[in-house]
């Protein structure tokens, strides 16, 4: 399952980079959403693929926020 590792690496890499560049406010919100998805999706008995899509969406949104903040 290399796609899961890529998504996880992208999410955490961008979250840590944004934390150092802009402060903890936005990364903490996304880390909280990630934790809710990590524990909430299995509780709903949904597939692991749902979490993978959720994690990818969080990573893409976080990456867009980071690119916007770095352009300012």
Steps between C-alpha positions, in 0.01 A plus 500: 500500500752764390231759424409516868861568594528772235180666622611478864844637420356786298249590771744494790779663301285795397347528849842520664631744238196725541535481879856635485423765238162633613439372853291221650144623441420355155707179536333420833157525339602259224675265743178494702302416187749225418465348849120513476516323163755247625278391787158592361509323166569154650227559759256553213621168350602669177782374281860608546479651153262763638768610747756507219280734295433711811871523574578595139240777509643635823852491353396680181309771688790546741743520209288766331488700823876469537559615142267796551670600825847473345394721207404788730 
